[in-house]
Amino acid sequence: MDMSQRASLLLACFAFSLDAQQWTEASVTARFLEQNPILRESRARIAMSDAEYGGRTLLANPIVSVSREGAGRTEFYQASQSLPLSGRLPILRQAGVAGAQALAADAASTLWQARSALRAAFYRTLAAQLRGALVQESIAKLDLAIVTLRTREQEGESSKLDRLRAEQERSEWMAQHSETRAIQALERGEMLAFLPVQTSIDLLEGSLVERPNLPPLPELKRIALENRSDLQAERKRTDQFRLEARAASRLRIPEPSMIAGLKRAELNSPAIASGPVLGMSLAIPIFNQGKTEVARYTAEEERVSARIEILTRRIEAAVEAAALTYQIRKQALDAYASNFAASGDQMLNISSIAYQEGEIGILQLLDAYRVRHQSQQRIIDLQTDAKLAQIHLESLIGQELPK
């Protein structure tokens, strides 16, 4: 049985003994997505944007006027309405859609990064849990050795010093177990920070040894540039500002206002005549042709375009570094596991027999226990490093690696 299988079995037995609910990565992630405040904040921001553009694309209110001239008793009842013939409003509506899509992409990016941080906290907590189980297993094995030492002491086959040295070693491991529990509580707290307030998690269930298929580096970069929501948000903002500039350029096109109403006039007292009134007014765009707005939104578009280029370079460099880091971590894990995974148990068995035969002393025997424990803990550490490197790479490319 290799180290990963032994650790999984030990974890399962430990969890069963406590009779507690086990949380997997999937269940923790599902809990994270329930009533997530990031989603609520995103919906609120999109609603604000929709309301803003909805107000900007409304038709102008009609104007109703009533006037009366005393001389000759002439009355006017009129209504005027501007006609949006420049085509600005449809373009602004398209800009509003692009702006809402940019906000949605921003929210998706924030949610993905938070989910990646949650997954990293989950596996750090799982690793601390595995370390705690490993310390318990090592203490249990050492307890068996102490019982044997006590029996040998009573029979005069070993000294009291051997037993006291073994009990001191056990005290060291108990201190390590307390430290491991403290680290586990800290990591669990970081994980719970992403979850609803009433969430309570005691035990985690999962594996640190999943081996996803790593695509070639060019494919990873392509996936990142296509999937990264923050990059998609900037692209949508480019569309938004380009449409805003187009809409602003339409201010140079005059929009007429139609006037219609009724005129009542006293011709020969007391006779009164009534007749329709028709007219049109036109604002001549001499002073404001939208040039300042066009310049502003053109500069905004250029700024976002430069930010896209910067972000693209950073993504490609970060993905390359993360992929290399993941490969190094995985190779280190494979090399250590193949060389030292099984030797710890063999050394302990050989040392136990040698001690019983009187060929080695208690220090060499305890050293075998310590080496076995350290090698198994190193396996957990290397598995954790590889898993966290994998999660970091997935956070950069915007999706999980294929299994």
N, C-alpha and C positions, 0 to 999 in steps of 0.2 A: 504494500500500500504506500503510495507516494505522499509527500508532505501535504499537498493540496487536498487529497482525499481524506487524510487523517484529520486535518484541521476542520474540514467540512463535517466529518462524522462527529468530532468532538463538540463542535458548535451545535449540531443538531441535538446531541444528548444533553448538553448543558441547557439549551432552550427548553427541551421537553421537561427537564427536571423542575424548571421554574414555572411551568404551565402558563406561559405568557404568550400574547399574540406576537407573531413574527411579521415583520414588515419587509417587503421586498422593494427593490428599486421602483418597480411599476406601481405598487400601491402608494409609496411615498410621493411619486410624481403625480399620480392621480389626486392625491390629497392636496398637493401644492396647487393644482389647477382649479380646485373647487373654490369658487368665490374669491378668486385671486384679485387683490387690489390693483395689480398692474393692469389687468384687463378692464377693471372699472375706470381707472384713470385714463386709459386709452379711449374708452367709449366716450368719456366726458370731453376729452380734448377734441375728438372727431365731431362730437355734437356742437362744441363751441365753434369749430371751423365751419361746419355746415351752416350754423346760424349766422356767422359773419358774412359768408358769401351769399347766403340767402337774402340778407338785408341789402347787400350791394347790388343784387340783380333784380330787385323789385322795380316795377314800373313807378314812375313819379306819380304822386297823388294829384288828382285833378283839382283845379282851382275854380271855385264858384264865386262870382262877384255880383253884387246888386248896387246900382247907382241911380240917383234921381236928380234931375236938374229942375230947379225951381222956375226958371224963366221958361215959360211955355210948357211946363210940366212934362218932362221927358224922362222915361224910366228905361233902364237897361237891366236885363237878367241874362247873365252870361256864364258859360263854363268853358274852361280851357284844359287841354290835355296834350302833354308832350308826346311825341311819337319816336320810339327808339329805332330809328331807321339806320343808324350807323353800324349795327351789328355787334356792339360792345357786350351786350348782356349774354348772348350765347357763349362768347369766348370766356367771359368771366365765370360762367357756370362750369365750363371745362376746366378752368384753372382751379375752381373749388374742388372738383372731383380729384384732380391731381394732388392738391394739398391734403385732402382727406386720406388718399392712398399713401402719401408720404408719412403722415402721422400713424397710420396703421402699421406701416413697415417699421417705424421707430419703436412702436409698442412690441412688435414681434421680435425685434432685436433685443430689447430690454428683457422680454420674457425668456428668450433663449439663453441669454447670459445668466439670468437668475436660475433657470433650470439647470444649466451646466454647473453653477456654483453649488446648487443643492445636491446634484449627483456627486460632486467631489466631496462634499461634507458627508454624504451617505457612506461613501467607500472609506473615508478616513475613520468614521465611526465604526464601520464594520471591521476595519483593520485593528482598531483599538480593542474591539470585542474579541477578535481572534487572538490578539496578544494576551488578553486577560485569560482566555480559555487555555492558551498554551502554558501560561505561568501556573494555572491551577493543575494542569496535567503534570508539569514538572514537579510541583510540590507533592502531588500524590505519589509519584514515583520515588521521590526522595523520602517520603514518609515510610514507604515500604522498606527502604534501605535502613532507615533509623530503627524500625522495629527489629530488623535482623541484627543490627549492631547492638541493640539492647540485649537481645537473646545471647549473642556471642559474648557480651560483657559479663552477663550472669554466669555463663558457662566457662568464663576465664579464657576465651579464645581471642578476645580483643580488649583493648584498653578503654578506660573511661574517656580518655582524650579523643579517641576516634568518634565516639558518640557525640561528645560536646562539639567537636568541629563540624559534624554533620548537622547538628541542631543549629549552630551558628549560620551555616550555609542556608538552612531553611528560613531563618529569620531575615536574611538578606533577600531572599526571594519573596517573602511576605511583604517586605517593604516595596519591592518592585511591583508586586500585585496591587498594592494601594496606589502607587503612582500611575499604574495602568488604568485603574478605575477612575482616577481623577482626570486623566487625559480623555477617557471615554465619555465622562460627563461633560467635559468642555466641548468635545466634538459634537456630541448629541445636542448641546445647546445651540451651537452654530447651525445645525441642521434644522432644529425646531424653529429658528428665527424665520425660516421661509414658509412655515406651515401655519394654519389657523391656530388661534390661541389655545383652544381646548384640546389640541392634539397631544396624546401621550404615547411615547414610543419607548419600549423596554428592550426588545431584541430585534436585530436585523437578520435577514436571511439573504444570502447572495454569494457570489463567487468573485474572487479577485483574478482569476486565471482565464477569463474569456480572451480569445484570440481573434479579433476581427481581421478581415482581409484588408490590407493596406494597399490602396491603388498606387500607381506610379505618381511621382511628384507632379508632373504636368497635369495629370487628371485631378489631383487634389487641388491644385491652384484653380483649375477651371471650375470645379465644384464650388469652391469658396467664392469666386467672383460671380457665380450665378445665384448662389443661395444666400449670401450674406444680406440680411434684411437692412442693416444700416447703409450698405451700398445701394440697395434698391430704393431706400428712402431718399438718398441724395439724387438719384436719377429722376425720381418723381418730382423733386423740388426743381430740378432743371426744367422739366416740362411745365411746372406751375409758373415759374418766373418768365419763361418764354411766352406763355399765354397771357400773363399779366402785361408784358410789354406790348403784345399785339393789341390787347384791349385798350391800353393807354394811347396807342397810336391812332385809334379811332376817334379820339377827342377832337381831331382836326376836322372831322366831318360834322357839319352842323345838323342838329336835330330840330325839326320844326315843332311848333305847338299850334294845334288847331283850336279855333275859338268858334263857339256856336252859342246862340242865345235868342232872346226876344226883346224887341224894342216897342215900347208903348209911348205914343206922343199925342199931345192935344193939338188937334188941327184948328178947329173952330169950336170954341166952348159952346156946349159941353161935349161935343163929339170927340172921341178918342180912337185913334187908328193904331193897329198892332202889325208888326212885321218881323220876319226873321233877321238875325244878324249872323253873318259868317265872316271869319277872318283867319289870318295866320300870322304868327310871329316867328322870327328866326334869329337865334343867337349866332352872331358872326364870331368864329374862333380867331380873334386877332391876338389877344394877349395870352391865352392859355390854349395851346395846341397839343398838350400832353407830352411835350418834349422832356420836361424834367422827370415825369413818371417813367417814360420810356428809358431814359438814361439810368434811372435808379434800378429798374428791374433788369436791364441789360447787365449792369454791374453785379447784381445779385446772381444772375445766371452764370457770369464769368467766375464769381467767387465759388459757387457750388461746383462748377466744372473743375476748378483747381483743387478743391477739396476731394473730389472723386479721384483725381489722379494721385493725390497724396495717399488717400485711403487704399487705393489699389496697390500701390507700392508697398505699403505697410502690411497689407494682407498677404501678399505674395511672400514677403520676407518672413513674416511670422509663421506662415504655414510651412515654409521650408525648414525653419528652425525647429518647429514643433514636431514635424515628421521625423527629422533626424534624432531629436531627443527621444521620441517614442521607440525608434529602432534601437538606439543605444540601451535604453532601459530594458527592452525585451531581450536583447542579446545578453545583457548582464544577468538577467534572471535565468535564462536558459543555461548559460555557462555555469553559474553557481549551482543551480538545481542538479545538473547532470554530474557535477564533480563531488558535491558534498551532501546531497539530499539523503542518501542512504547510509553514508559513512557514520553519521552521528549515532544511530542505533547500534551499528556494528561495534563502534568504539566502546559504547556503554556496556554491551554484552561481554566483550573481551575484557574490559577493565573489571567488571564484576567478578568474572571467573578468576582473573589474576589476583584480585584482592583476597578472595576466598582461599586461594592457594598460597597466599603469603608472598607473592612475587612483587606486589606493589603496595604502597601505603595508602592511607585514607586521602591524602592530598591528591594523589593521582586519580583515585576513584571519583572524588568530588569534581576534579577537573574534567573528567569524562562526562559527568552530568551537566556541567556548565557548558562545555563545548557543544553537546547535543542541543541544549536549550538555545544557545546563541545561534547555532546554524539554522535551527527551525525558525527562530525569530527573524533572522536575516532573510529567509525565504519570504516571510510575510512582508517585510519591509520592501524587498525588491518587487514583489507582486503589487504592493500599494503604489510604489513609484511608477511602475509600468501602467497601472490602471489610471492614475491621475494624469500621466502624460497622454494617454489615449483620450481622456475626457477633455483635456486642454486642446488637443488637436481637433476634436469634434466641435468644440466651441468656436474654433476659428473658421472651420469650413461650413458651419451652419447646418450640419446634419450628423447623425450617428454613422459610424463606419459600418459597412455591410458585414454581417456575421458569416 
